[in-house]
Every structure is written in structure tokens, then in C-alpha cells.
């Protein structure tokens, strides 16, 4: 078994699915600390899927699967990330020394990239195929501040209020399922922490995904204070804000609709993807 272990700041956040049992290392095995039962692992990726859970998640509902052929070494991944406006914008906004959770990490390129700046990053997904790629890259390159785990997107095996930043990469075609996963994510976010929703512009992909107004409604329902989005809402302070985590306002509904229509002219640059950031308010 490869001995590249899950870093301690991430390990302490993990729980046995649908239980409060913590996990710990027993020699080279990751185990339930109470029972001693070993957790299945493949390429350093623990399987924390709840027993008996079924549904589309088993088929890789969340996965964004890309191989590492274009970025075979970590330096190649860093070069790619620095040249990608979304990757670099996220890293700049997050800053240093943060504990980050990526929901729907797929094969983990962003998870591995965000470990820069002394951040610790946990990427989770439901697809074993995608996570196998993520784990193999981490093991081969010896990355020590990222880790991966298989989890059900609506049964997160994570201690509440654990993470400084959570990124929800919303790959499910049903907005209701994204909202339910967001509700789970908010529970795992520290008070004052930031949650980012990554979605696809519905005007570019008719019949799928969700609008900025739907994200704002989710934020309001879960006590998340809107910060900013990328690309920014037209004719709002977001256009001149320093980072995605700068406090701005989302404009009015007309501005938001016009903004999402305007994104159609920049699909080559943004691939129809947008980010919306909010901060968790105190209870």
C-alpha cells in the first residue's frame, strides 16, 4: 500500500457515513476509530459512501472527468491554473492557509491546484473512475496538502463547521439536487467562511442548470451573504472588485438577466461557467 497519507488537517474532518465516528490511521490502514474496521481505499482515496445508498450518484453524477495528459507533472498543472481565469481567480480570492472542500471535484485538477499558498484541500466526488485519476496523480507527484474521498453528495461524511472555503461544482442537471447539496455544504462551512457555487449559464445550455437569481434565493434561504460573482454582474461594483470574495451587491434582476445573456458572447473564454460567492452569517 502506498504510504502517502491524508494530511492531519483534513483527516480530523472526516466521519464514518451517517455516524459521528471519527477515522484514524491504524498502521497503513484508515479505520473507524471506535470499531477498528478498515475503510476501503484505492490509490489513497477512501470510500466513505453510506451503506445502502443508491441512485444516479453511483453512476458518477458529480464527476468532471479529465485526464492529466496535458498536465502530467504538478508544475504543468500550476502553469495551466495560473493561465486559467477561474482557477487563478479562485486561488487569489482564497489566499493562504485555508482549509478547502471541493464538492464534485471530478478528477481533481482544481483540488490539487488550490493546495498552493499552503492551503489544505479535500476533493470529494461520487465517481470512483474520476477519483482514481485524482488519487493516482496525487500519489505519483507526492502532493501532501490535497486529498480525495468518495462520498454521497447529500450525505457528506464530514464534521460540521470544518472548512474555511467550500466550492460546489454544480454538475447535476436538476437545480433542486444542487440546492440540496448546497444545504449540506453550508453545514460543513465555518461561520464567516465562504461558499462558492460554480454553475453553467442556462441561456447557453437551455433546459439545464440555473440562473443567478436561483443562486441568490438559495443563499438567502441558508443565511449566506452575497459577495461577488465571476464574470461580474454588469454595472455593479463587482466589475471593479479586487477578488471574488470582495463584498459587492448583485444588482437588480434586469441587470442579472442582461449579464447572463452577455456571457453568451464570451463562451470561448468562460465555457459558459460562472461562479457565485457568499459568506456564511452567524446563526
TAHUSUL-V944190 format. One record per pair of residues at least 6 apart in sequence whose C-alpha atoms are under 8 Angstrom apart, sorted by the first residue. I is the first residue (numbers start at 1). GAP is how many residues later the second one is. D is the distance in whole Angstrom. If there is no record, write none. Layout:
i | gap | d
I | GAP | D
I | GAP | D
//
This chain:
i | gap | d
1 | 27 | 7
2 | 41 | 7
2 | 42 | 7
2 | 137 | 8
3 | 25 | 7
4 | 40 | 7
4 | 135 | 7
4 | 138 | 7
4 | 140 | 8
5 | 39 | 7
5 | 139 | 8
6 | 38 | 8
6 | 138 | 8
6 | 140 | 8
6 | 141 | 6
7 | 113 | 8
7 | 137 | 7
7 | 138 | 6
7 | 139 | 7
7 | 140 | 7
9 | 90 | 8
9 | 111 | 7
10 | 89 | 8
10 | 110 | 7
10 | 111 | 7
10 | 112 | 7
10 | 137 | 8
11 | 12 | 7
11 | 13 | 7
12 | 10 | 7
12 | 11 | 8
13 | 145 | 5
13 | 146 | 5
13 | 149 | 6
14 | 8 | 6
14 | 9 | 6
14 | 143 | 6
14 | 144 | 5
14 | 145 | 6
15 | 6 | 6
15 | 7 | 5
15 | 8 | 6
15 | 142 | 5
15 | 143 | 5
15 | 144 | 6
16 | 6 | 6
16 | 7 | 7
16 | 16 | 7
16 | 32 | 7
16 | 141 | 6
17 | 31 | 6
17 | 32 | 7
17 | 33 | 5
17 | 34 | 8
17 | 138 | 7
17 | 139 | 7
17 | 140 | 5
18 | 32 | 7
18 | 137 | 7
18 | 139 | 7
20 | 139 | 8
21 | 11 | 7
21 | 12 | 7
21 | 13 | 7
22 | 10 | 6
22 | 11 | 6
22 | 12 | 7
23 | 7 | 7
23 | 8 | 5
23 | 9 | 5
23 | 10 | 5
24 | 6 | 6
24 | 7 | 6
24 | 8 | 7
24 | 9 | 6
25 | 6 | 6
26 | 10 | 8
29 | 9 | 6
29 | 10 | 7
30 | 8 | 6
30 | 9 | 6
30 | 16 | 8
31 | 6 | 5
31 | 7 | 4
31 | 8 | 5
32 | 6 | 6
32 | 7 | 7
39 | 7 | 6
39 | 8 | 7
39 | 9 | 8
40 | 6 | 6
40 | 7 | 6
41 | 6 | 6
42 | 90 | 7
42 | 93 | 8
43 | 89 | 6
43 | 92 | 5
43 | 93 | 6
43 | 96 | 7
44 | 91 | 6
44 | 92 | 8
44 | 95 | 7
44 | 104 | 8
45 | 86 | 7
45 | 87 | 7
45 | 90 | 6
45 | 102 | 7
45 | 103 | 5
45 | 104 | 5
45 | 105 | 7
46 | 102 | 7
46 | 103 | 5
46 | 104 | 6
47 | 102 | 6
47 | 103 | 5
47 | 104 | 7
48 | 101 | 7
48 | 102 | 6
48 | 103 | 5
48 | 104 | 8
48 | 109 | 7
49 | 101 | 6
49 | 102 | 5
49 | 103 | 6
50 | 101 | 8
50 | 102 | 7
50 | 105 | 7
53 | 99 | 8
57 | 69 | 6
57 | 70 | 8
57 | 95 | 7
57 | 96 | 8
58 | 68 | 6
58 | 69 | 7
59 | 67 | 8
59 | 68 | 7
60 | 65 | 8
60 | 66 | 5
60 | 67 | 4
60 | 68 | 8
61 | 65 | 7
61 | 66 | 7
61 | 110 | 7
61 | 111 | 6
62 | 42 | 5
62 | 43 | 8
62 | 44 | 7
62 | 63 | 6
62 | 64 | 6
62 | 65 | 7
62 | 91 | 8
62 | 107 | 8
62 | 108 | 7
62 | 109 | 5
62 | 110 | 6
63 | 41 | 6
63 | 42 | 7
63 | 43 | 4
63 | 44 | 7
63 | 62 | 6
63 | 63 | 7
63 | 64 | 6
63 | 67 | 6
63 | 108 | 7
64 | 40 | 7
64 | 41 | 7
64 | 42 | 4
64 | 43 | 6
64 | 66 | 7
64 | 107 | 8
65 | 41 | 5
65 | 42 | 5
65 | 65 | 5
66 | 40 | 8
66 | 41 | 6
66 | 64 | 8
67 | 40 | 7
67 | 66 | 7
68 | 65 | 8
68 | 69 | 8
70 | 6 | 8
71 | 6 | 5
71 | 9 | 8
73 | 68 | 7
74 | 67 | 7
77 | 32 | 7
77 | 36 | 7
78 | 35 | 6
81 | 6 | 5
81 | 7 | 6
81 | 29 | 8
81 | 32 | 7
82 | 6 | 5
86 | 144 | 8
87 | 23 | 7
87 | 26 | 8
89 | 154 | 7
89 | 155 | 7
90 | 154 | 7
91 | 23 | 6
91 | 25 | 8
92 | 151 | 7
93 | 150 | 5
93 | 151 | 6
93 | 152 | 6
94 | 71 | 7
94 | 151 | 8
95 | 22 | 7
96 | 21 | 5
96 | 22 | 6
96 | 23 | 6
97 | 20 | 7
97 | 21 | 5
97 | 22 | 5
97 | 23 | 7
98 | 20 | 8
98 | 21 | 5
98 | 22 | 6
98 | 65 | 8
98 | 66 | 6
98 | 67 | 7
99 | 20 | 6
99 | 21 | 5
99 | 22 | 6
99 | 64 | 5
99 | 65 | 5
99 | 66 | 7
100 | 19 | 7
100 | 20 | 6
100 | 21 | 5
100 | 22 | 6
100 | 63 | 6
100 | 64 | 6
100 | 65 | 5
100 | 66 | 6
100 | 67 | 8
101 | 20 | 6
101 | 21 | 5
101 | 22 | 6
101 | 23 | 8
101 | 62 | 7
101 | 64 | 6
101 | 65 | 5
101 | 66 | 6
102 | 9 | 7
102 | 19 | 7
102 | 20 | 6
102 | 21 | 5
102 | 22 | 6
102 | 64 | 6
102 | 65 | 5
102 | 66 | 6
102 | 67 | 7
103 | 20 | 6
103 | 21 | 5
103 | 22 | 6
103 | 50 | 7
103 | 63 | 7
103 | 64 | 6
103 | 65 | 5
103 | 66 | 6
104 | 19 | 7
104 | 20 | 6
104 | 21 | 5
104 | 22 | 8
104 | 49 | 8
104 | 64 | 7
104 | 65 | 5
104 | 66 | 7
104 | 67 | 7
105 | 6 | 7
105 | 18 | 5
105 | 19 | 6
105 | 20 | 6
105 | 64 | 7
106 | 18 | 8
106 | 19 | 6
106 | 21 | 7
106 | 24 | 5
106 | 25 | 6
106 | 28 | 8
107 | 23 | 4
107 | 24 | 5
107 | 25 | 7
107 | 26 | 6
107 | 27 | 5
108 | 15 | 7
108 | 22 | 8
108 | 23 | 7
108 | 25 | 8
108 | 26 | 5
109 | 25 | 7
111 | 10 | 6
111 | 11 | 7
111 | 12 | 6
111 | 35 | 7
112 | 9 | 7
112 | 26 | 8
112 | 31 | 8
112 | 34 | 6
114 | 6 | 8
114 | 7 | 7
115 | 6 | 6
115 | 30 | 6
115 | 31 | 6
118 | 27 | 8
119 | 26 | 7
120 | 25 | 5
120 | 26 | 6
121 | 24 | 6
121 | 25 | 5
121 | 26 | 6
122 | 24 | 6
122 | 25 | 5
122 | 26 | 6
122 | 27 | 8
123 | 23 | 8
123 | 24 | 6
123 | 25 | 5
123 | 26 | 7
124 | 7 | 8
124 | 24 | 6
124 | 25 | 5
124 | 26 | 6
124 | 27 | 6
125 | 6 | 7
125 | 24 | 7
125 | 25 | 5
125 | 26 | 6
125 | 27 | 7
125 | 28 | 7
126 | 24 | 5
126 | 25 | 6
126 | 26 | 6
126 | 27 | 7
127 | 23 | 7
128 | 22 | 7
131 | 17 | 7
131 | 18 | 7
131 | 19 | 7
134 | 14 | 7
135 | 12 | 8
135 | 13 | 7
138 | 8 | 8
138 | 9 | 8
151 | 6 | 7
153 | 28 | 6
154 | 26 | 7
154 | 27 | 5
154 | 30 | 6
155 | 29 | 8
156 | 28 | 7
158 | 30 | 7
159 | 29 | 6
160 | 27 | 5
160 | 28 | 4
160 | 29 | 7
160 | 30 | 8
161 | 26 | 6
161 | 27 | 4
161 | 28 | 5
161 | 29 | 4
161 | 30 | 7
162 | 26 | 6
162 | 27 | 6
162 | 28 | 6
163 | 25 | 6
163 | 26 | 5
163 | 27 | 6
163 | 30 | 7
164 | 25 | 6
164 | 26 | 6
164 | 28 | 8
164 | 29 | 5
164 | 30 | 7
165 | 24 | 7
165 | 28 | 6
165 | 29 | 5
165 | 30 | 6
165 | 31 | 8
166 | 19 | 7
166 | 23 | 7
166 | 28 | 6
166 | 29 | 5
166 | 30 | 6
167 | 28 | 6
167 | 29 | 5
167 | 30 | 6
167 | 31 | 7
168 | 14 | 7
168 | 17 | 8
168 | 27 | 8
168 | 28 | 6
168 | 29 | 5
168 | 30 | 6
169 | 28 | 6
169 | 29 | 5
169 | 30 | 7
170 | 8 | 6
170 | 27 | 7
170 | 28 | 6
170 | 29 | 5
171 | 7 | 8
171 | 28 | 7
172 | 6 | 6
172 | 37 | 8
173 | 35 | 5
173 | 36 | 6
174 | 34 | 7
174 | 35 | 7
175 | 34 | 6
175 | 35 | 6
179 | 39 | 7
183 | 39 | 7
186 | 9 | 8
186 | 36 | 7
186 | 94 | 8
189 | 6 | 8
189 | 91 | 7
190 | 90 | 7
191 | 89 | 5
191 | 90 | 6
191 | 91 | 6
192 | 87 | 6
192 | 88 | 5
192 | 89 | 6
192 | 90 | 7
193 | 86 | 6
193 | 87 | 6
194 | 51 | 8
194 | 83 | 7
194 | 84 | 6
194 | 85 | 4
194 | 86 | 6
195 | 82 | 6
195 | 83 | 5
195 | 84 | 6
195 | 85 | 7
196 | 79 | 6
196 | 80 | 5
196 | 81 | 4
196 | 82 | 6
197 | 18 | 8
197 | 78 | 6
197 | 79 | 5
197 | 80 | 7
198 | 75 | 7
198 | 76 | 6
198 | 77 | 5
198 | 78 | 7
199 | 10 | 7
199 | 11 | 7
199 | 74 | 6
199 | 75 | 5
199 | 76 | 6
200 | 9 | 6
200 | 10 | 7
200 | 72 | 5
200 | 73 | 5
200 | 74 | 6
201 | 8 | 7
201 | 9 | 7
201 | 10 | 7
201 | 59 | 7
201 | 62 | 8
201 | 71 | 5
201 | 72 | 6
201 | 73 | 7
202 | 6 | 6
202 | 7 | 5
202 | 8 | 6
202 | 9 | 6
203 | 57 | 7
203 | 58 | 7
203 | 61 | 7
204 | 60 | 6
204 | 68 | 6
212 | 44 | 7
212 | 64 | 8
213 | 40 | 7
213 | 43 | 8
215 | 61 | 8
216 | 10 | 7
219 | 6 | 7
219 | 7 | 7
219 | 59 | 7
223 | 57 | 6
223 | 58 | 6
223 | 60 | 8
224 | 54 | 5
224 | 55 | 5
224 | 56 | 5
224 | 57 | 6
225 | 53 | 5
225 | 54 | 5
225 | 55 | 6
225 | 56 | 7
226 | 21 | 7
226 | 22 | 7
226 | 23 | 7
226 | 24 | 7
226 | 50 | 8
226 | 51 | 6
226 | 52 | 4
226 | 53 | 7
227 | 17 | 7
227 | 18 | 6
227 | 19 | 6
227 | 20 | 4
227 | 21 | 5
227 | 22 | 7
227 | 49 | 8
227 | 50 | 5
227 | 51 | 5
227 | 52 | 7
228 | 10 | 6
228 | 16 | 5
228 | 17 | 6
228 | 18 | 6
228 | 19 | 6
228 | 20 | 6
228 | 21 | 7
228 | 22 | 7
228 | 48 | 6
228 | 49 | 6
228 | 50 | 7
229 | 9 | 7
229 | 15 | 6
229 | 45 | 7
229 | 46 | 5
229 | 47 | 4
229 | 48 | 6
230 | 14 | 7
230 | 44 | 6
230 | 45 | 5
230 | 46 | 7
231 | 32 | 8
231 | 43 | 6
231 | 44 | 7
232 | 6 | 5
232 | 7 | 5
232 | 27 | 8
233 | 6 | 7
233 | 17 | 6
233 | 18 | 7
233 | 22 | 7
233 | 23 | 6
233 | 26 | 6
234 | 21 | 6
234 | 22 | 7
234 | 24 | 8
234 | 25 | 6
235 | 16 | 8
235 | 20 | 8
236 | 12 | 8
236 | 13 | 7
236 | 14 | 7
236 | 15 | 6
237 | 11 | 6
237 | 12 | 7
238 | 8 | 8
238 | 10 | 6
238 | 11 | 7
238 | 12 | 8
241 | 7 | 7
244 | 33 | 7
245 | 32 | 7
245 | 33 | 8
250 | 6 | 7
263 | 9 | 7
264 | 8 | 7
266 | 6 | 8
//
